[in-house]
Amino acid sequence: MLVDSHCHLDFPDYRQDLDEVVIRARNAGVGCILNVSTKISTFEHVLAIAEKYEDVYCTVGIHPHKVKGESPISVAQLINLAIHPKVVGFGETGLDYYHTRSQHNDQKQSFRVHITAARQAGLPVIIHSRDADDDMASILKEEMSLGPFTGLLHCFSSGYSLAALAVRLGLFVSFSGNITFRNAGALGEIVRRLPLHSLLIETDAPFLAPVPRRGQRNEPALVVHTAARVSALKETTMAEVSWVTTHNFLNLFTKIDRIPIIP
């Protein structure tokens, strides 16, 4: 059994066939799907999808790209939205300096609000980090010194030093279909070096469809290809990767007390 720990089923890409997408995931052995929020303004739709399907949960938060267009949110507001039993974490939040869609200082402020909510609510925070390793490392160390919180670096594409820091701080590191790409040698080496008990797998669907479906729309069923690549890189079995990453997911997202669908 597998878990897709990060996707975006609320995106328009799935408007016509969402039921079929969820069924294909179940048939592929995916027992739980986490639908990750990117905007508070669309959170109701994110939550509605989680309410519709027994095996879909969700988060609440603002993606760093969306900080500029969204109204600022407080810690109390985030925590209030996370009371719903299907809301199991905060984010995605973080830093993205590859694009300039939101000012860096605004991203940092929003990121810290999400971390504070995670700390106070005892729920994990899903962290997006791109081309911001130094600032990300500084904020993670500073915020952890203020009080522990749980979370993960999702769709990891940064350097080994940031991944190793995250693991030392007790965070998880999640990999998506990009580790199957031909040019993913550096990421593959990071997967090899990190302990399996610190890893999660995801699709980040509809983005980053893995080989052999690269260039097409991604969906949760295809997380099996990422799991297979992790298995090859760690020189272990698919059964072990499935078992360990699923238990890692449940140990992190503690509001989910069981996998709803057992394929």
BAMAR-559539 format. One record per residue (C-alpha): residue number from 1; residue in three letters; chain; x, y, z. Coordinates in steps of 0.05 Angstrom, whole numbers. Each point is the difference from the previous one (the first is absolute). Layout:
REM residues N
  pos  code  unit      c1      c2      c3
  NUM   ala     A       X       Y       Z
...
END
This chain:
REM residues 263
  pos  code  unit      c1      c2      c3
    1   met     A       0       0       0
    2   leu     A      23      70     -18
    3   val     A     -17      71      20
    4   asp     A       2      61     -45
    5   ser     A      22      51      52
    6   his     A      -9      62     -45
    7   cys     A     -45      16     -59
    8   his     A     -49      53     -24
    9   leu     A     -65     -34     -19
   10   asp     A     -36      67       3
   11   phe     A      37      26     -61
   12   pro     A     -39       8     -65
   13   asp     A      39     -58     -30
   14   tyr     A     -47     -49      35
   15   arg     A     -66      36     -12
   16   gln     A     -26     -52     -49
   17   asp     A      23     -66      30
   18   leu     A      15       6      74
   19   asp     A     -40     -62      19
   20   glu     A      40     -41     -50
   21   val     A      66      29      25
   22   val     A     -16     -22      71
   23   ile     A     -22     -69     -23
   24   arg     A      64     -10     -40
   25   ala     A      40      19      62
   26   arg     A     -36     -53      42
   27   asn     A      10     -52     -55
   28   ala     A      74      17      -1
   29   gly     A       6     -15      75
   30   val     A      -4      72      26
   31   gly     A     -37      -3      66
   32   cys     A       1      74      18
   33   ile     A       7      66     -37
   34   leu     A      18      68      29
   35   asn     A     -30      58     -39
   36   val     A      42      61      16
   37   ser     A     -26      71       4
   38   thr     A      34      57     -36
   39   lys     A     -49      57      14
   40   ile     A     -49      16      55
   41   ser     A     -47      29     -53
   42   thr     A      -8     -70     -30
   43   phe     A       3     -39      65
   44   glu     A     -75     -16       0
   45   his     A      10     -40     -65
   46   val     A      61     -35      28
   47   leu     A     -40     -20      62
   48   ala     A     -61     -21     -41
   49   ile     A      43     -51     -38
   50   ala     A      27     -28      65
   51   glu     A     -71      -6      27
   52   lys     A     -24     -36     -63
   53   tyr     A      51     -56       1
   54   glu     A      15     -43      61
   55   asp     A      73      -9     -19
   56   val     A      15      74     -14
   57   tyr     A      23      49      53
   58   cys     A      22      72      -7
   59   thr     A      41      57      28
   60   val     A     -12      75       6
   61   gly     A      50      54     -19
   62   ile     A      29      49     -50
   63   his     A      54     -19     -51
   64   pro     A      58      50      -2
   65   his     A     -19      18     -72
   66   lys     A     -70      19      24
   67   val     A      19      44      59
   68   lys     A      -5      63     -42
   69   gly     A     -71     -13     -24
   70   glu     A     -29     -27      65
   71   ser     A     -23      39      61
   72   pro     A      48     -10      59
   73   ile     A     -22     -55      47
   74   ser     A      12      -5      74
   75   val     A      22     -58      42
   76   ala     A     -69      -2      33
   77   gln     A     -35      -3     -67
   78   leu     A      43     -57     -25
   79   ile     A     -11     -40      64
   80   asn     A     -75      12      -4
   81   leu     A      -3     -26     -71
   82   ala     A      40     -61      21
   83   ile     A     -52     -22      51
   84   his     A     -37     -39     -53
   85   pro     A      17     -75       6
   86   lys     A      21      -5     -73
   87   val     A      51      57       7
   88   val     A      65     -32      23
   89   gly     A      54      52      -9
   90   phe     A      20      70     -23
   91   gly     A      28      22     -67
   92   glu     A      27      -3     -48
   93   thr     A      41      58      22
   94   gly     A      73      19      -3
   95   leu     A      48      38     -46
   96   asp     A       7       1     -75
   97   tyr     A      53      47     -28
   98   tyr     A       0     -32     -70
   99   his     A     -59      44     -19
  100   thr     A     -15      70      26
  101   arg     A     -75      -6       7
  102   ser     A       2      21      74
  103   gln     A      51      42      37
  104   his     A      51     -39      40
  105   asn     A     -17      34      66
  106   asp     A     -74     -13     -10
  107   gln     A      15     -73     -13
  108   lys     A      41      -4      63
  109   gln     A     -54      32      42
  110   ser     A     -53     -47     -27
  111   phe     A      46     -60      11
  112   arg     A      11      18      73
  113   val     A     -75       8      11
  114   his     A     -12     -71     -27
  115   ile     A      56     -28      44
  116   thr     A     -28      34      62
  117   ala     A     -69     -30     -16
  118   ala     A      32     -68      -8
  119   arg     A      36       6      66
  120   gln     A     -62      23      38
  121   ala     A     -48     -50     -32
  122   gly     A      48     -59       2
  123   leu     A      -9     -13     -74
  124   pro     A      53      -5     -54
  125   val     A      19      55     -50
  126   ile     A      12     -16     -73
  127   ile     A      60      41     -24
  128   his     A      15      22     -71
  129   ser     A      72      21     -12
  130   arg     A      31      20     -66
  131   asp     A      64      39     -11
  132   ala     A      -3      25      72
  133   asp     A      44     -50      38
  134   asp     A      37      50      44
  135   asp     A     -62      38      23
  136   met     A     -39     -65       7
  137   ala     A      55     -30      44
  138   ser     A       3      63      43
  139   ile     A     -75       3      11
  140   leu     A      -6     -74      16
  141   lys     A      56       4      52
  142   glu     A     -26      64      31
  143   glu     A     -73     -23       3
  144   met     A      19     -68      28
  145   ser     A      39      35      55
  146   leu     A     -64      36      19
  147   gly     A     -36     -65      10
  148   pro     A      -5     -67     -36
  149   phe     A     -47     -11     -59
  150   thr     A      -9     -56     -50
  151   gly     A      -1       2     -75
  152   leu     A      32     -18     -66
  153   leu     A      38      29     -58
  154   his     A     -43     -19     -59
  155   cys     A      20     -16     -72
  156   phe     A      72       8      21
  157   ser     A      46      31     -53
  158   ser     A      52      36      42
  159   gly     A      69     -20      25
  160   tyr     A      20     -55      47
  161   ser     A      19      48      56
  162   leu     A     -72      25       6
  163   ala     A     -27     -70      -2
  164   ala     A      48     -23      54
  165   leu     A     -18      60      43
  166   ala     A     -74     -15      -6
  167   val     A      12     -72      23
  168   arg     A      42      24      59
  169   leu     A     -56      46      20
  170   gly     A     -49     -58      -2
  171   leu     A     -34      18     -65
  172   phe     A     -16     -47     -58
  173   val     A      23       8     -72
  174   ser     A     -47     -18     -57
  175   phe     A      17     -17     -72
  176   ser     A     -43       2     -62
  177   gly     A       4     -24     -72
  178   asn     A      60      45     -14
  179   ile     A      46     -54      30
  180   thr     A     -18     -44     -59
  181   phe     A      25      50     -51
  182   arg     A      64     -13     -40
  183   asn     A      34      62      29
  184   ala     A     -17     -17      73
  185   gly     A      68     -27      20
  186   ala     A      11      50      57
  187   leu     A     -69     -12      28
  188   gly     A      10     -75      -5
  189   glu     A      64       6      41
  190   ile     A     -39      38      54
  191   val     A     -51     -56       3
  192   arg     A      56     -50       8
  193   arg     A      32      39      57
  194   leu     A     -63      15      40
  195   pro     A     -29     -53      47
  196   leu     A     -63     -33     -26
  197   his     A     -35      15      66
  198   ser     A       4      75     -18
  199   leu     A     -29      -6     -70
  200   leu     A     -69      10     -30
  201   ile     A     -23      -7     -71
  202   glu     A     -49      43     -40
  203   thr     A     -23      19     -69
  204   asp     A      -9      76       6
  205   ala     A     -53     -14     -53
  206   pro     A     -18      27     -49
  207   phe     A      73      18      -7
  208   leu     A      64     -41      -9
  209   ala     A     -29     -64     -29
  210   pro     A      52     -55       9
  211   val     A      34     -40     -54
  212   pro     A     -32     -34     -39
  213   arg     A     -55      52       0
  214   arg     A      44      62       0
  215   gly     A     -32      58     -36
  216   gln     A     -71     -24      13
  217   arg     A     -48      19      55
  218   asn     A      21     -30      66
  219   glu     A     -48     -34      48
  220   pro     A       4     -38      67
  221   ala     A       1     -69     -32
  222   leu     A      68      16     -30
  223   val     A      33       5      69
  224   val     A      17     -73     -11
  225   his     A      55      21     -49
  226   thr     A      32      46      52
  227   ala     A      -3     -57      51
  228   ala     A      33     -47     -49
  229   arg     A      56      50     -12
  230   val     A      11       9      75
  231   ser     A       2     -76       6
  232   ala     A      54      -4     -53
  233   leu     A      41      57      29
  234   lys     A      -4     -30      71
  235   glu     A      13     -70     -27
  236   thr     A     -59     -28      36
  237   thr     A     -69     -27     -17
  238   met     A     -63      36     -20
  239   ala     A     -34     -33      59
  240   glu     A      49      33      48
  241   val     A      -6      68     -33
  242   ser     A     -75      -5       2
  243   trp     A      -2     -22      72
  244   val     A      50      50      27
  245   thr     A     -25      61     -38
  246   thr     A     -72     -15      19
  247   his     A      19      -5      73
  248   asn     A      41      63      -6
  249   phe     A     -61      35     -27
  250   leu     A     -44     -24      57
  251   asn     A      53      18      52
  252   leu     A       1      71     -28
  253   phe     A     -74      12     -15
  254   thr     A     -25     -23      67
  255   lys     A     -73      21     -12
  256   ile     A      -4     -58     -49
  257   asp     A      -5     -59      48
  258   arg     A      -7     -52     -54
  259   ile     A       4      -8     -76
  260   pro     A     -72       5     -23
  261   ile     A       8     -44     -62
  262   ile     A      39     -65       5
  263   pro     A      13     -20     -73
END
